[in-house]
Amino acid sequence: MSEPVDPAGAVDALDARLLLLLSDEPRLGVLECSRRLGVARGTVQARMDRLERRGVLRGFPPEVDLAALGYGLTAFAVLEIAQGKRIEVAGRLAAIDEVCEVHATTGEGDLLVRMVARSNADLQRVIDEVVDVRWVQRTSTSIALSTPIPPRVRPLLERVAGRP
């Protein structure tokens, strides 16, 4: 018997345990997940389907080390853009391969852009491409020296799963 699902649609402890398992071993099949979690195969499949439908589980891409691909430099740029042009600017930034992600923000700037480059000279080229995007009015760029805490969700999943 599966654990009850929160009517508000929140991730429950079984969902969190399933997500932790898939985070650790993304190539596990449904049957092996059900064995390790101690629930029926159908329960695991139904949970995965529901998590995908709700956008909680978005796929199983491999974690790629960009430095190993030659992109050892990471930078963040705060962009000030013309009012009302967020969608257009984001679309043009998406066309720049080295732009890894863009967040709409409050505060000093309008967009926070994470980008990668092969060297300082290559970063200058990428920044020039970003500055050339229509409606970008001002930028401020910072180079990341290290990443002491990489992107993570594990502590939150462990909390929901009831693990200390």
Salt bridges, closest charged atoms under 4 A:
GLU3 OE2 - ARG17 NH1 3.70
ASP12 OD1 - ARG47 NH1 2.74
ASP15 OD1 - ARG47 NH1 2.81
ASP15 OD2 - ARG50 NH2 2.73
ASP24 OD1 - ARG154 NH1 2.80
GLU25 OE2 - ARG36 NH1 2.47
GLU32 OE2 - ARG35 NH2 2.46
GLU32 OE2 - ARG36 NE 2.80
GLU98 OE2 - ARG125 NH2 2.72
GLU101 OE1 - HIS103 NE2 2.58
GLU101 OE2 - ARG114 NE 2.60
ASP122 OD1 - ARG125 NH2 2.73
GLU129 OE2 - ARG125 NH1 2.61
GLU158 OE2 - ARG154 NE 2.99
